[in-house]
Amino acid sequence: MNELINNETEYGHLPMISMKEVAKIIGVKTVEAATTWARENNIEIHKMCKKSMVFQIEVDKTIDILYAKGLMKKHPTTWIEKYQAIAKDTQVSQQVIEELSGLTWNLPTTRVILKNESDKKLLEQLTK
């Protein structure tokens, strides 16, 4: 069944970590703060032997998504290559890329100067 090894539990082949370990990873002092962070990021918390546990891959993926979104904003065309170059875990990086590949950041490239009322109406139609 499940074996407890240094605060890590193997469930099938996916390691689980305690909320205390999550708190260390994300840099908060309390288990309550780590629990709040996990809930805000839609990470499912599992009760095992009266201990709150999460899958480590979900924590890693959530942290990597935050970093990858920053790369997307700075480097919209090359963020995947830049992210893969620094990613430590290929399984996590594949999930992050899959989740974020549908997102696009529409940054304005030109400034529009409206000359008359018809330009204003046209701009409103295009930005709806």
Secondary structure, DSSP 8 states (H G I E B T S, - for coil): ---EETTEEEETTEEEEEHHHHHHHHT-S-HHHHHHHHHHTT---EEETTEEEEEHHHHHHHHHHHHHHHHHHH-TTTHHHHHHHH-S-HHHHHHHHHHHTT-------S-----SHHHHHHHHHHT-
